[in-house]
Amino acid sequence: MSKREVFNSLLQRPVGIVGRKSVFIIVLLAILALVPFGARGQLGLDPCCAIISAGLSSISSLLKSVVATPLSAIQQLQQQAVNFEQQTVYPIAAINNARGLAGQMQGQLRQMTQLYRLPINSATLPTPQQLESTLLSHSPQAVPTISQNYAAVYGTVMAPVDAPQPVRDLVDMSDAEAQAALKKAIEMDALADVELAVADQINQQIQSAAPGSASILEAQAAAWLVRANAYSQSAMAELIRVRSIDLANSSAQLKFSSSHTKTLRDSTDQMLGR
């Protein structure tokens, strides 16, 4: 190789190196120009806030599309159930009508109570008036005075010298059952007053009760109905006892008549035998 060719090759090598460096520098500048650097906005906010805002927006979008739709369906079902309950199960018009009926019944109950309390005393003499007042007192505290007032009007058991013992026993039993029936009547009157008061109280509760508490009030009324039936059974039992004593007295009268007839026949036979 000649000296000229060697010189030209040495001269071209630096030029190629310089050209490649120039291209590298240009590419580097272009990359730096395209890469975003940290910068502040006009209000001094960091770009990370924009990233957080974008994330929150994405979460909000997901909630609206994925969660809100099922919740909306559930809310519609709940509203349908509420509408069915208000319009079909517990309609307001029916509830108002029931409360109006309860108020009307309340007035009727008061009238019945007033009629129930009308005086029915009819005795005119002092001693019978005392007994009648005790019998119509509706007070259980008056029960102990029944025997004294009864004896003052109907008398006591006759003395042994005035009647045979079977007759005295019959009179004593009849008086005892009569007084027991009178005492039971006072007790039943007092119980009737309590039942009327309870019925009035339950009716007042119905007027202001919520629909959901109707079952509780119904249970209370049913319990008192059972109790009232028990009281009625007790009164019926006392009536049966009074009727039984009446039948027993009639039977005893027949027995006494038969005994007297036998005694008269025996006496007649003895007289004829003589």
Buried (B, 14 or more C-beta within 10 A) or exposed (E): EEEEEEEEEEEEEEEEEEEEEEEEEEEEEEEEEEEEEEEEEEEEEEEEEEEEEEEEEEEEEEEEEEEEEEEEEEEEEEEEEEEEEEEEEBEEEEBEEBBEEBBEBBEEBEEBBEEEEEEEEEBEEEEBBBBBBBBBBBEEEBBEBBBEBBBBBEEEBEEEEEBEEEBBEBBEBBBEBBBBBBBBBBBBBBBBBEBBEBBBEBBBBBBEBEBEEBEEBEEBBEEBEEBBEEBEEBBEEBEEBBEEBEEBBEEBEEEBEEEEEEEEEEEEEEEEEE
